[in-house]
């Protein structure tokens, strides 16, 4: 289901949003990793997934989206797994860490639609990467936030940054606070580049 859905979505986004993936060559090829992307609506989730084809992403999604059986079944079929954002427990970390150790890709959107989600989600992304011992790839999105914007032909851009290593230059490990700070700065820089790029269009 993931391959069919993502390829179909890719066609739709290219036709209506003229979607473009920038610096896709920065994506690691020999390891699992966390990709952390800015988040303003549902379109960016789809755009990130299509931008990374043929790679498949396993998305963290709030558990409320799985409440209805049909919705839950569909989300599971496209590699999404539920997370309780209000009361995160061990399973919130166990599932993504397991996937990453299997050299899979976990997508996290730390810039939540609610600003109160922003900091804990960023810290969570750094914690997961640290436990799985994998890099974090910062990413940013610009484009429509809904179907109306998509149908109007608003351009879609997804940009990837350099992978953030867990190691410092002296060989010691970065702690979660350092990773969170570095990821936050990288995502902000990428978003600024996209915004400047859009102004030139």
Buried (B, 14 or more C-beta within 10 A) or exposed (E): EBEEBBEEBBEEBEEBBEBBBBBBEBBBEEBBBBBBBBBBBEBBBBBBBBBBBEBBBBBBBBBEBBEEEEEBEBBBEBBBBBBEBEEEEEEBBEBBBEBBBEEBBBBBBBBBEEEEBBEBBBBBBBBBBBBBEBBBBBBBBBBBBEEEBBEEEBBBBBBBBEBBBBEEEEEEEBEBEBBBBBBBEBBBBBBEBBEEBEEEE
